[in-house]
Amino acid sequence: MDICKDDIKSLLQTAIVMSPFLWGVWEFRKFREQLKDIYITTVDLNCKLNEISKNKLDNYPLLKDIKQLLDNINKVFKPK
């Protein structure tokens, strides 16, 4: 009976030690997936900002209207 108790004690100690380790590995995997999503979002945002900075405003009607408005205001108040 002592052999059985020792085996159970050894397995229990291993489970207690390994469970936080496995949980940490799982959390790190989730963190990597979140970083990948953030990277994809950043690349998409960078492409959009490049379009806006190059005045390719066809996909952004609000910004296009604001640019036209500012251009018209600048024509009216243009210093001579």
Number of C-alpha atoms within 10 A of each C-alpha: 5 7 8 9 10 11 11 12 12 12 12 12 11 11 12 11 11 12 11 11 12 11 11 12 12 12 12 12 12 12 12 12 12 12 12 12 11 12 12 12 11 12 11 11 12 12 11 15 13 11 15 16 10 8 12 14 16 11 11 12 10 11 15 16 12 11 14 12 12 12 11 12 11 11 10 9 8 8 6 3
